[in-house]
């Protein structure tokens, strides 16, 4: 629903939007060389930008006062450790609470979070029934879902990513010629190639993920001989496949598809928010573990966080600008590979 906003509400929203963005930029412009300070500043910057996104929406009449009141009930997320394990970060999980800012934010995005949130903080993982354990997301799996980390996640953690580049399979054109008929069908099938970073990725693994592409088969690129997984994606025939598919593309990642959290959410800002929250808990409340990450046996995790934050600073600000303005924005070098014609 889109409201017809009167001048007083528009003014209230404009002032609130300006205030939230100004606060977010104050955190984002923190130039500290300290890794823990950069984690905290990026987390609080993103929190303010998600508040700005809610205020900017014409689908509600809320100003800054109405949106930020949810933070009085907390950030809306929780962190829990698997006490039976001692293997950071595999034993650290994050979950959504049924109160606070993040709960309000995912509702604003249109998700029915009551399907996967928690009414209160669980005391330990072992006490949870299996259906609630499924609503915990590990920090490792959040890293694995970030498309820009596809080339490095296996190197740092020894696991395959949960996001993959996707493109039109090269035999679509001959297929279209064979199937072309004078009557245009309402639904079209596009054959898409999913490109793994490693030849170790198996067909069974790819089929176990929800990547929106069905009937996957293993193929090889005709020219590079690289392993590919080709499948079908059905969509309305009025437009190209990427118009309908939930994908992500940035200056640091080709068009990619993400395995969803909670079975349905591929929203990268939701994923970044949950990941930064988890890292902020680590920085604020687990100094012994943080010491191991900076100076000890977990220094490879520290390197991964450094890589992630460098990517974050180059990708997420533009993502938030697009969401706040509800406009697709291109910032490319003229004459470059991605420059507009």
Secondary structure, 3 states (H helix, E strand, C coil): CCCCCCHHHHHHHHHHHHHHHHHHHHHHCCCCCCHHHHHHHHHHHHHHHHHHHHHHCCCCCCCHHHHHHHHHHCCCEEEEECCCCCCCCCCEEEEEECCCHHHHHHHHCCCCHHHCCECCCCCCHHHCCHHHHCCCEEHHHHHHHCHHHCCCHHHHHCCCCCEEEEEECCCHHHHHHHHCCCCCCCEEEEEEEEECCCCCCCHHHHHHCCCCCEEEEEEECCCCCCEEEEEEEEEECCCCHHHHCCCEEECCEEEEEECCECCCECCHHHHHHHHHHHHHHHHHHCHHHHHHHHHCCCHHHHHHHHHHHHHHHHHHHHHHHHHHHCCCCCCCCCCCCCCCC
